[in-house]
């Protein structure tokens, strides 16, 4: 019997009787490697990536933009493997994994910091998708009412998310083939339509390999910073036989093509037309009505695959853990909150730079949380967890682990001084502070249970 099998068989089920089924360790892994690849490729086709590409206009040249995207995707893949290791081994979600770092009560802090950006992105991308559907319906039927379409489109995504990962698996499996073809076609169309303008604007930008370049990598990294924290929410569904190196390659080959295509499309279109709204661009760039409709439907569909995987399930788990509500109720609440995030303000042309700044600022808070999770799992607990402690609300992880809270507070303050590279700047200071406090601070004493400290 392996160590993992021993630990899983010795879980006290009485500690889990009041826990929502969705938060219990997974017994059935429903994602094979191909389905996992499809899920991440579908989940990474984001209008946010389009906007981040547009934000690089005037800052980086084409080569630098491509390299920045590639570096960002490589860091994302590595970070996803590390953050998702506990979930893959033990089948636990982020909100349970984080209890040893922040406490059963304190976990609400990283949950909140993680949940707010997800809800904002959910609303933003739903508004963009609804805009695409509205233009499609106006073209085909004459119906034109964006607010109504937005509410209905949000409701559709809520219904799809209610089916959980079983529904997500088949949604992404079906979507990935359409997504790959549509991305290639969109790239070809944009380049054909605006090739001369692109050459005259983007290729003549001198750019820089300095701090703004690394800020560009942070911009793309920041889009996925929320996903990185919740890597365990996804990896717990992946078949156990997948090795870390294999999982890393799945992440890389799923994320990189989608990011490059969407980022470059945004970069080229914004440079050639001055518009950062993909719906406006694609509704005017293609002369063939049938192809215009197909492209706009893709824009809408891409938001569904991204939102259901990345922007609905994670905050739903946070709400379930914090307020002890059912999965379905939490999904509905997340949908309502996304409407209240006023996404119509974020999609304006003048909002692209502000959206990039928003990503960099919240990355300043998410980087420290990632650092704490990694230090806790790999350096302190040596990848050996007693799940009884994680599910025992009166156990050693009861209350708040002030070592984790203090570490992310200091790490966030430090990273805000380097907002362009906030995610990177926070990692080492936060990790060192957390390790020191866990080893020496009396207030973290109960959280040391099961922790192996080197003398």
Secondary structure, 3 states (H helix, E strand, C coil): CCHHHHHHHCCCHHHHCCCCHHHCCCCCCCECHHHHHHHHHHHCCCHHHHHHHHHCCCCCCHHHHHHHHHHHHHHHHHHHHHHCHHHHHHCCCHHHHCHHHHCCCCHHHHHHHHHHHHHHHHHHHHHHHHHHHHHHHHHHCCCCCHHHHHHHHHHHHHHHHHCHHHHHHHHHHHHHHHHHHHHHHHHHHHHHHHHHHHHHHCCCCCCCCCHHHHHHHHHHHHHHHHHHHCHHHHHCCECCCCCHHHHHHHHHHHHHHHHHHHHHHHHHHHHHHCCCCHHHHHHHHCCCHHHHHHHHHHHHHHHHHHHHHHHHHHHHHHHHHHHCCCHHHHHHHHHHHHHCCCHHHHCCHHHHHHHHHHHHHHHHHHHHHHHHHHHHHHHHCCCCCCHHHHHCCCCCCCCCCHHHHHHHHHHHHHHHCCHHHHHHHHHHHHHHHHHHHHHHCHHHHHHHCCCCCCC
